[in-house]
Amino acid sequence: MTLTFACKSPESGETMTAATTDESTSVANTTINLTDATTDLTTSTTTGPGTTGPTTTEDGTATGTGTQGTSTTAGLTCVPIECEGALLACGDCMDNDGDGKTDLADPECISPCDDREDTFATGLPGDNMDPCNQDCFFDGNSGAGDDKCNWSLKCDPANPGGDICPYDPNFNNCPDMQSQECLDNCQVPNGCDCFGCCTVEVDGMTYDIFLGDPDCTLADIDSCQQCTKNDDCDQECHPEDCEICFGETEPPEGCDDPTCEGFDSCTIDMMGNSNCAEGYYCSTGCCFPIQPG
């Protein structure tokens, strides 16, 4: 079957006619308005390496290129993101907690491998559930992991382990340094350390919150379990350098594009779509590879 539609060149104002077949087509950096205003259209393509950053149009459409590829996402159409073949709450194109922010547009979504939109905890069985021993919070498992990160909640004077694993000032396994493998393998968003202690700002106040707290939400930030950053693997956030900090989805005021170190920058719309390539997701303005546990 062949469909014919018309669009106008933004430079000339002339109308062009194009035809598509029922085979898949790719359109890069082009938004097409069909005559049927009720039709949602998302066009995307992944090409070769690029160098320019993403932009966002007035209608909420995010476009851009990066080293992983080129893509265009329509602001009113959600594209699901799977985690190991499963659609979890932070990738299923649903506003599961009803706060008006879908999937990765919701600051409480850590990644597509997160099954709770209503809290910072991931809700995955066995994920960061060890009462004391912690490894990289952001890799989807807990305990002595293969990322070589190692920390005990007994070492934290803020007592994020609570009564199950209370702070012990005499505990003798609180390393000052993490291994280089830990620093290299644990992809930490801006404003967090590798063990899930993250700084968030709410109503002008800053809080260091433990993401392992199953009930911690932005709406009730005062009840979140506090924590102490591990200085050796703390990914400090610098909004003055246009970095997006944890708990935020937009660049700081006066910044056109977010700054990333070692990753492509990205923008995200209200439906959770970003201009990251397949296999990546947008967090704190950076395209991270999906790392299921």
C-alpha positions as CSV (number, residue, x, y, z in Angstrom):
1,M,0.0,0.0,0.0
2,T,1.3,3.5,-0.9
3,L,0.4,6.7,1.1
4,T,1.0,10.2,-0.2
5,F,1.3,13.2,2.0
6,A,2.4,16.8,1.6
7,C,4.7,19.0,3.7
8,K,6.1,22.5,3.3
9,S,9.8,23.4,3.2
10,P,10.5,25.7,6.1
11,E,12.9,27.7,4.0
12,S,10.9,28.2,0.8
13,G,7.3,27.7,1.9
14,E,6.8,25.5,-1.1
15,T,4.8,22.3,-0.8
16,M,6.5,19.0,-1.5
17,T,4.8,15.7,-2.0
18,A,6.3,12.5,-0.8
19,A,5.2,8.8,-0.9
20,T,5.8,6.1,1.6
21,T,5.2,2.4,1.3
22,D,4.3,0.0,4.1
23,E,8.0,-0.7,4.5
24,S,9.7,1.2,7.4
25,T,11.2,4.6,6.5
26,S,13.6,6.9,8.4
27,V,13.4,10.7,8.6
28,A,16.2,12.5,10.3
29,N,15.7,15.9,12.0
30,T,12.3,16.5,10.2
31,T,8.9,17.0,11.8
32,I,6.0,16.3,9.3
33,N,2.5,17.7,9.9
34,L,-0.1,15.4,8.4
35,T,-3.5,16.8,7.3
36,D,-5.2,14.6,9.9
37,A,-4.5,16.6,13.1
38,T,-5.4,13.7,15.3
39,T,-2.6,11.5,14.0
40,D,0.5,11.1,16.2
41,L,3.7,10.6,14.4
42,T,7.1,9.7,15.7
43,T,10.1,9.4,13.3
44,S,13.5,8.2,14.3
45,T,16.6,7.0,12.8
46,T,20.0,5.9,14.0
47,T,22.9,6.9,11.7
48,G,26.6,7.2,12.1
49,P,28.6,9.2,14.6
50,G,27.7,12.9,15.0
51,T,29.1,15.9,16.9
52,T,26.3,18.3,17.5
53,G,24.1,18.5,20.6
54,P,20.3,18.1,20.8
55,T,17.7,20.8,20.5
56,T,14.1,21.0,21.5
57,T,11.4,22.7,19.4
58,E,8.4,24.7,20.8
59,D,6.0,21.7,20.4
60,G,8.1,19.6,22.8
61,T,9.8,17.6,20.0
62,A,13.4,16.7,20.9
63,T,15.9,16.4,18.0
64,G,19.6,16.1,17.9
65,T,22.7,14.1,17.0
66,G,25.4,12.5,19.1
67,T,28.1,9.9,18.9
68,Q,25.5,7.1,19.4
69,G,23.3,8.3,16.5
70,T,20.6,10.7,15.4
71,S,16.9,10.6,16.4
72,T,13.7,12.6,16.4
73,T,11.0,12.0,19.0
74,A,7.5,13.6,19.0
75,G,6.5,15.1,22.3
76,L,3.1,13.6,22.4
77,T,4.0,10.0,21.5
78,C,5.8,7.7,23.9
79,V,8.4,5.1,22.7
80,P,8.7,2.2,25.2
81,I,12.2,1.2,26.5
82,E,12.7,-2.4,27.5
83,C,15.0,-3.8,30.2
84,E,16.2,-7.3,29.3
85,G,13.1,-7.8,27.2
86,A,10.7,-6.6,29.9
87,L,8.8,-3.3,30.2
88,L,9.0,-2.0,33.7
89,A,7.3,1.0,35.2
90,C,10.0,3.5,34.1
91,G,9.9,2.4,30.5
92,D,6.3,1.4,29.8
93,C,4.9,4.7,28.5
94,M,2.5,5.0,31.5
95,D,2.4,7.7,34.2
96,N,2.2,5.0,36.9
97,D,2.1,7.4,39.9
98,G,-0.2,10.0,38.3
99,D,2.1,12.9,38.9
100,G,2.0,14.1,35.2
101,K,5.5,12.9,34.4
102,T,5.9,9.7,32.4
103,D,8.9,7.2,32.7
104,L,12.3,9.0,32.6
105,A,10.7,12.4,32.7
106,D,9.8,11.5,36.3
107,P,12.8,12.3,38.5
108,E,12.1,9.3,40.7
109,C,12.8,7.0,37.7
110,I,16.5,5.9,38.0
111,S,16.6,4.1,34.6
112,P,14.3,1.9,32.4
113,C,15.4,-0.9,34.8
114,D,13.3,0.7,37.5
115,D,9.9,-0.7,38.4
116,R,8.6,2.1,40.6
117,E,7.8,5.7,39.5
118,D,6.4,6.6,42.9
119,T,9.7,6.4,44.9
120,F,13.4,6.5,44.3
121,A,13.7,2.8,45.1
122,T,13.7,0.5,42.0
123,G,11.3,-2.1,43.4
124,L,13.2,-4.9,41.7
125,P,13.6,-8.2,43.6
126,G,17.0,-8.3,45.3
127,D,18.0,-4.9,44.0
128,N,20.1,-3.1,46.7
129,M,18.2,-5.0,49.4
130,D,21.3,-6.2,51.3
131,P,20.8,-4.7,54.8
132,C,24.4,-3.7,55.1
133,N,26.8,-4.5,52.2
134,Q,26.4,-2.3,49.1
135,D,27.9,-2.3,45.7
136,C,27.2,0.1,42.8
137,F,23.6,1.1,43.3
138,F,23.0,1.8,39.6
139,D,23.7,-1.6,38.2
140,G,20.6,-3.4,39.3
141,N,21.9,-5.7,42.0
142,S,23.3,-5.5,45.5
143,G,25.9,-7.1,47.7
144,A,29.4,-8.1,46.5
145,G,28.9,-7.3,42.8
146,D,31.2,-7.7,39.9
147,D,31.8,-4.0,39.6
148,K,34.2,-4.2,42.6
149,C,32.4,-1.4,44.6
150,N,32.3,-2.2,48.3
151,W,30.7,-0.3,51.1
152,S,28.8,-1.1,54.3
153,L,26.0,1.0,55.7
154,K,27.6,0.5,59.1
155,C,30.2,3.1,58.0
156,D,27.7,5.9,57.5
157,P,27.1,8.1,60.6
158,A,23.7,9.2,59.1
159,N,22.6,5.6,59.7
160,P,20.8,4.8,56.4
161,G,20.8,1.2,57.5
162,G,18.5,1.9,60.4
163,D,17.9,-0.7,63.1
164,I,18.7,-3.5,60.7
165,C,22.3,-2.3,60.0
166,P,23.0,0.5,62.5
167,Y,26.0,2.8,62.2
168,D,29.1,1.4,64.0
169,P,31.9,3.8,64.7
170,N,34.2,0.9,65.5
171,F,33.5,-1.0,62.3
172,N,36.8,-1.9,60.8
173,N,35.8,-2.3,57.1
174,C,35.2,1.3,55.9
175,P,37.7,1.7,53.0
176,D,38.8,5.3,52.2
177,M,39.4,4.3,48.6
178,Q,37.3,2.4,46.1
179,S,38.9,0.2,43.4
180,Q,39.6,1.7,40.0
181,E,37.3,-1.0,38.6
182,C,34.5,0.5,40.7
183,L,35.2,4.0,39.5
184,D,35.3,2.9,35.9
185,N,32.3,0.5,35.9
186,C,29.7,2.3,38.0
187,Q,27.9,4.9,35.9
188,V,26.8,7.5,38.5
189,P,24.5,10.3,37.7
190,N,25.4,13.9,38.6
191,G,24.9,14.6,42.3
192,C,25.2,10.9,43.5
193,D,27.9,8.6,44.8
194,C,28.1,5.1,43.6
195,F,26.2,3.7,46.6
196,G,23.0,5.6,46.0
197,C,23.5,8.6,48.2
198,C,22.3,11.5,46.1
199,T,21.9,15.3,46.7
200,V,18.5,16.7,45.7
201,E,17.2,20.2,46.0
202,V,13.5,20.8,47.0
203,D,12.1,24.3,47.7
204,G,15.6,25.8,47.9
205,M,16.8,23.2,50.5
206,T,19.3,20.5,49.7
207,Y,19.1,16.9,51.1
208,D,21.4,13.9,50.8
209,I,19.0,11.0,50.5
210,F,19.6,7.3,50.4
211,L,17.9,5.8,47.3
212,G,17.6,2.4,49.0
213,D,14.9,3.9,51.2
214,P,11.8,2.2,49.8
215,D,9.5,5.1,50.7
216,C,11.6,8.1,49.7
217,T,9.8,10.5,47.4
218,L,10.2,14.1,46.3
219,A,6.7,14.9,47.7
220,D,7.8,13.8,51.2
221,I,11.5,14.6,51.1
222,D,11.7,15.2,54.8
223,S,10.9,11.6,55.6
224,C,13.6,10.2,53.3
225,Q,16.5,8.4,55.0
226,Q,19.5,10.7,55.1
227,C,23.0,9.5,54.1
228,T,26.6,10.6,53.9
229,K,28.4,10.8,50.5
230,N,31.3,8.5,49.8
231,D,33.9,11.0,48.8
232,D,35.9,8.6,46.7
233,C,33.1,7.9,44.2
234,D,31.0,11.0,44.5
235,Q,30.0,12.4,41.1
236,E,29.6,16.0,42.1
237,C,27.1,18.1,40.1
238,H,28.1,21.5,38.8
239,P,25.0,23.4,37.6
240,E,27.2,26.5,37.0
241,D,28.8,24.4,34.2
242,C,25.3,23.5,32.7
243,E,25.2,20.1,34.3
244,I,21.8,18.7,35.2
245,C,21.7,17.5,38.8
246,F,20.0,14.4,40.1
247,G,16.3,15.0,40.6
248,E,16.1,17.4,37.7
249,T,15.3,16.9,34.0
250,E,16.0,20.4,32.5
251,P,19.3,22.3,32.1
252,P,20.0,25.1,34.6
253,E,18.6,28.5,33.8
254,G,20.7,30.2,31.0
255,C,21.9,26.9,29.6
256,D,20.8,25.7,26.2
257,D,22.2,22.2,26.3
258,P,23.3,20.0,29.2
259,T,27.0,19.3,29.8
260,C,28.2,15.7,30.0
261,E,31.6,14.3,30.6
262,G,32.3,11.1,28.7
263,F,28.7,10.7,27.4
264,D,26.5,12.3,24.8
265,S,24.1,15.0,26.1
266,C,20.4,14.6,25.7
267,T,17.0,16.3,26.2
268,I,13.8,14.6,27.4
269,D,10.2,15.5,26.8
270,M,7.1,15.2,29.1
271,M,6.4,11.6,27.8
272,G,9.9,10.4,28.7
273,N,11.3,10.4,25.2
274,S,14.8,11.5,24.6
275,N,17.2,11.7,21.6
276,C,19.4,9.0,23.0
277,A,20.0,6.0,20.6
278,E,18.6,2.6,21.1
279,G,20.1,0.8,24.1
280,Y,20.7,4.2,25.9
281,Y,18.5,6.3,28.2
282,C,18.6,9.9,29.3
283,S,19.5,10.7,32.9
284,T,20.7,14.1,34.2
285,G,21.0,15.2,30.6
286,C,23.4,12.4,29.6
287,C,22.9,9.2,27.5
288,F,23.8,6.2,29.6
289,P,23.9,2.6,28.3
290,I,21.1,0.5,29.9
291,Q,22.7,-1.7,32.5
292,P,20.3,-4.3,33.9
293,G,21.3,-6.3,36.9
